[in-house]
Amino acid sequence: MNIAVFCSSSNHIAEHYKQAAVHLGEQIAEGGNTLVFGGATGGLMDSVAQGATNKNGVIIGVIAQAIIRMKRQSILSTELVIVETMSQRKEKIKSLADVFVVLAGSYGTLDEMLDIIASGTVGEHKKPIIIVNENGFYNNFLAQIDFMRLEKFIPVEESYKPLIASNINHCIEIINNILTH
């Protein structure tokens, strides 16, 4: 199974987020799955790829030319897909992945996550997305979703909705559940 991970590329984040990402990468590889990620260096991107590398995992990096020009291309990918734009990167990752995992991140991570949720909502795909709420990182976002549901912007019975994991171990349990069904 190809597991896409959306996450921060910032190096200025707390170490516990990095350790969680390493653990996820290790678990993906140990499970015989392929990591699909944005192909860049830094932050959780390096961490998840390093985790998969630690366990000799297969890693598909999908990288945009702008990131290559910034000299931020990861050397950890076992297969590299180069695209022109960030939008094309998002589309390629979406097409390659069977499951999406969202770790802590910023604007790019939120963009990727919301694109997957929105496209799933309109029926473009039925691939699960797991938001890892490590250290309560997404508490405010999840509260916003609840508020949007309360205000009737999101139906009570959604046709597609994200799965929420409280930490990496819970995320792995959800992935294992998906694999067995």
N, C-alpha and C positions, 0 to 999 in steps of 0.2 A: 504494500500500500504506500502511496506517496502522501506524505504528511507535510503540508506547507505551514511554515511558521512565520507569522508577522510579528515584528518586534523592533525595539529601539536599536539604533546604531550609535547612540551617544556613549562616550567613554566616561561621562561625568555622573554616572548613576551608582547607587549603592551596590556593594559587592554581593549582597544576598540575592538580588535579581539576577546577577551574572551566574551565580552558583546554581540557581534554579534552572536557568537556561542550559547550562552544561548538563545537568541531570536529565533534562528533557531530551537533549541531543543523544545522550548515551542510551536512554530508554528507547528512542526511536530506532537507533541502530541495533541494539540488542534484540529488539522485536523483529528484526529482519525487514524493517520498513526503510523507505528512502526519505531523506530530508530534502525538502524543496524550500529554498529561501532566496532572499534578494541579492545574494552574491557579493555583498559588500563587507568591508571590514568595520570593526568598531562595536562596542557595547554588546548587546545581547546577540547580535548577528554573529560576531566572532565566537561568543560563548556557546551558542547552540551548535554551530558548525564544529567547534573544537570538541564538544561532547560526542558528536557523531563520529568525528575523526578518532577520538580515543578508543572507540569500539569498532574501528575499521568499517564504518558505515558508508553507504552510498549517499552522495550529496550532490544535488542538482542546484547550481547557482544560476539565477536568472538576473542578469544585470543590464542596466541601461547605459548607453554611451556616456551620458553626463557623469555617471559615477566612475566610469573608467577614466574619463578626463580629469576627474578630481584625484586620481590615483588611489582609489579606495576599493579596488577589486580584491576580493578574498582569494587567497591561494589554496584554500581548503576544499574547494569544489572538486568533485571527481568528474563532473560533467558541467560545462559552462554553456549557457545559452545567452547570447548577446542580442539585445534588442535596441531599437533607436530611442524610445521614449519611456518615461515612467508609466504612462498609461498602457503601453504595450507590455511592459514588465508585469503589470498587474493582470492583464488578460492572459499572458502566457502562464503565470503561476496558477491562475484560476483553472486553466485548461489542463495543466499537469497534475493538480492535486486531487486526491480523493477525500481528504479531510483537511480542515484549516484549524490552526491553533493560534490564538492571539495572546502574546505575552505583553508585558508593560511596554509602552511606547508613547510616541508623540503624534504629531499631525499625520505623518505618513502611515503609521500603524492604524490610526483611527480611520483614515481614508480607505485603506485596504479592507479593514474589518467591515466598515459600513457599506462598501461596494459589494462585498460577499453577501451581507445580510439583505441589502436592497435587491440584488439580482436573484437571490433565493426567494424573496417574498413575491416577486412577479413570475416565478416559475422557470427562470433560466437554468436552474440547477437544483439538485436536492442534496448536495454535499454538506455534511455537518460542519458546523463551526463551533469551536470550543473557546470561550473566553476564560483565561486563567486569571482569577482575581487574587493573585499572590499578594499577601500583605495588605489586602483591601484596596489594591491599586484602582480597581474599577468600581468601587462602591458608589461614587457620585454618578458615574455613567449609568449604572444599573438603577439608581434612584431616578434618574431622568427617564429611563425606559418605563419604569413604573408610573411616573407622572404622565407621560405621553399616553400610556394605556388608560389611566384614570380619566384623562381628558378626552378619551375616545379617538386619539390620533392613531393608535395601534389597536386593532381588534382584540378583544379578550381571548378569543381562540385564533391564534396566529397560524397561518398556513406554513410558515417557516420561521424558526426562531433559534437564537443561539443557545448552546448548552453552556452552563456556567460551572467551572471547576474552582474550588477554593484554593488549590495549590497544584503543583506539578504531579504529585502522586495521584490526586483525584483525577487530573487530566488523563494520566496513563490508564487509570481504571476505565474512564469513559471510552478511550480509544480501544482498549481491549474488548469492551462491550460491543463496540461498533464492529470490530473484527470478527466476533463470534456470531453476529446476526446478519 
